[in-house]
Amino acid sequence: MKHIITVLICIIALVFISSCRNDFEFSNSTGSLEFSQDTIYLDTVFSTIGSSTRTFKVYNRSSDDIVIPRVALAQGTSSNYRLSVDGVPGQVFENVELLAKDSMFVFVETTVDIMNFTSDTQFLYEDTIEFDSGANLQTVELVTLIQDAIFLFPERDAQGIQETILLNTDPDGNELRISGFFLDDTELNFTNEKPYVIYGFAGVPSNKTLTIDPGARIHFHSQSGIIVANNATLKVNGALSTTEDLENEVIFEGDRLEPLFDDVAGQWAAIWLTDGSKDHEVNYATIKNASVGIIMYNNNPTSNGATLKINNSRILNSSNSALVGTTASIEATNSIFHNSGQSTVVGRFGGEYNFNNCTISNYWNGSFRQDPTLLLTNVISNTDLTADLVAANFTNCIIYGDRNIELALVDDGISTFNFKFENSLIRFNDFSNSFDGIPAYDFSNSSLYQDCVFNENPLFEDVDAFKLRIDNTGGANGIANPASDTALDISGISRPAIAPDAGAFESTDLSG
């Protein structure tokens, strides 16, 4: 019996040793690795701003456990790429094990200072990930387009405290500040030579004008924007582009250039026109992916007309609202305000608003939306504050979206509440008759609603892709008033003398 037990122990020990030996016996790789991608493109990034992380997989299709003697960037530790191989960060790795029929992840990212390489505004930065060497060498190529830019940001003092802008003081005398800085005189003209990347709020000083040239590109880091001080002015001088790439248009957007961020709302804060700023003009601009496209406070019209004039521009995909005016004076023509997490256009606490041939639409799908696309009110919500809505005229406009009620008019009955809609397409399906008897929603009253069309789909080209052209069989076709119409639409197409269309675009046949 004792002999049998001894034999069994020996057999078990041999099995255990054999098992251990199989678990840890690795043969060298033979150049037969497979990769989910043979070239990794890290998209366009700005100089000194890190890229998004890209991932690919390395496969061992063989029945043998292998060890890869070396995994490394061809430029070694001098490379501007960074790797993580199976969870371990670095640039050079030795004896990387990979089990039979298994795979591992490799993560790649980069940060490059263009000044170390070239004086051009952009260039291609490349490297290679090498697996093994000699006859067994296999590679994965890395490619990144690096773009130079002008960086504007708050400075830090000797104590490391970052520069801020004073907004106001609270009733207790405490200062209210935001991270930001005032542009100096040499920075008050944004050209189209290089993109601008702004950290914090770039302030336009009192009695100064920020002028932005045609074709300029302005990019904002998270929670950043432009703020215009008392008696200061913003002039956005975009022009009609003659090609599809919008070469003359001014574009405001976030600083992440990767396609993944193309349609991510709320990447930056806002363009903020403060109380007392004046004579603003926004021409042929696209403002996209902000929290609020433009915020404007307590501005009164001057001898030059509205304090803010928006022409042939688009404010798209705002996480809160495209345009918020508080007792504001705003004139908008041939412009598009599209997709917001709340109301797309807000005129609150009174003010004066004149919109002609504008498209105000909302098909937001980023979260639940309960607010109509257009909100007009002479109060501030949840306060006793009230102010006159001197005028709110919407002529030849489209006010539409995917909710049944896309127009809200909130009159406290104390202050003036003047408004009128003419030759416009409006979505207002009051299935529950909740608005019956409210004078502001008496659509038969021609002093408030003249020649308007209700609940006829404008047939936009593609609302999710922000393409707001309308089909010539849609509800906005031929309903505009030629006497008050603009001669050209937002794309430069002439409007007909008879039966032009409502909205920023003249209609076209989209069926083909």
BELVENGI-V977787 format. One line per field, one symbol per residue. ss: DSSP state (~ for helix, > for strand, _ for the rest). psi: psi as a letter, one per 40 degrees, with the letter a starting at -180 (. if undefined). A space follows every 10 residues. Layout:
ss->???
psi->???
This chain:
ss->_~~~~~~~~~ ~~~~~~~~~~ ~~~~__>>__ ___>>___>> >>>>>>____ ___>>>>>>> _____>>>>> >>>__~~~__ >>>>>__>>> _>>>>>>>__ _>>>>>>>>> ___~~~____ _>>>>>>>>> >__~~~_>>> >>>>>>>_>> >>___>____ _>_>>>>>>_ ____>>>>>> >>__~~~_>> ____>>>>__ >>>>____>> >>____>>>> ____>>>>__ __>>>>>___ _________> >>>>____~~ ~______>_> >>>______> >>>_>>>>_> _>>>>>>___ _>__>__>>> >__>>>>>__ >>>>>>>>>> >>>__>>>>> ____>>>>>> >>>>>>__>> >>________ ___>>>>_>_ _____>__>> >>>>>__>>> >___>_>>>> ______>__> >>__>>_>__ ________~~ ~_______>> __>>_____> >>~~~_>>>> >_________ _~~~___>__ ___>______ _______>__ __
psi->dddddddddd dddddddddd dddehhiiif ffiiidiehh heihiihehi iihiiiihhg eieihihhdh hihdeaeeie iiihhfehia ehiifhihii fiiiihihii hhhdeediei eiihhiihhh haibdehiih ihhhhhhiih hhihiiadee hiiihhdaii deehhhiiha ihhideeehh aediihhhha hhhhiheihh hhiheihhih ihfiahhhih eiihhhfiih ieieefdeih hhaieheidd edfhifdici hhhiheiifi hhhgihhifi dhchhhhfhi iaeeaidhhh hfihhifhdc idhhhhfihh hhhfihhhhi dahdhhhifa ahhhhhfihh ihfheeihhe iidhhhieih ifiehiihgd ighhhfihgi aeidhehhhh heediighih hhfihhhggg defdehehdd fgeeheedhh fihhfhhegi dgddefheii ieeieeheei hddeiidiad eehhiidhfi iiidiiiihe d.
